[in-house]
Amino acid sequence: MSARIEMESRDYAVKSMLSRFNIELGERIRARREGVMTQAALAQAVGLSRTSITNIECGRQRLLVDQLADIASTLGVPITD
């Protein structure tokens, strides 16, 4: 296998892993948020748009660590959960 193909294969694996991570993280955020507050209320509390919260919950948007900390704090859960 050529070095280029190996690199492309690794890049695809990393992107796939990140995608799965973002989807799972979004599902966890949604599960913690539902029944507690709306997407709009969470968005306002953490300084993001409602659309951003929707995209985060669907795994389409990555989070910065400080955004994750703000969301966890707002939802009253440790960042490790």
Secondary structure, DSSP 8 states (H G I E B T S, - for coil): --HHHHHHHHHHHHHHHHHHHHHHHHHHHHHHHTTT--HHHHHHHHT--HHHHHHHHTT-S---HHHHHHHHHHHT--TT-
